[in-house]
Amino acid sequence: GNSSGDHAADTLNALHELAHPEAEAALAEAMKHVGPLAREPNRDVRLAAFEGRFDELRSVFRPLEDGYYGTKGQLRKKMLLYAANHAEDFRD
């Protein structure tokens, strides 16, 4: 969950690293529609990109969300595979 968008850019990089192209493409498309402010670290500034565009963005985001949720739990599987394949990175 990242409904605030605070971690959108990091999440995009993580999805690429996890090899989850469906989720990566959906998030990249959503960020493209938000515009350059999608990567803005200041939440208040970032939210300005949504002003007056709620219906427009909701209609864009809905199919992207449906596509992501249609992957049926692949994110969890990909995270577990990543952890198993990079176990040395998780040791003290």
C-alpha angles and dihedrals in degrees: 000000000000103000091151091059090226091133102031096119093045090046091053090054091046093051089052091050090048091051094237100144095171094057093038091053092047093051093044090051092049091049090048090056092048088052133214092329090068087086095044110123094209107084095206092052091044092052090057087074088066097052111123091355102088097116093041094050094041090057090050095045097047097072090041091054091046090052092049094047088046089067086080103222098323091139093065091047092049092048091052092048091048091051091049093048093046100037091137089064091060098051125097 
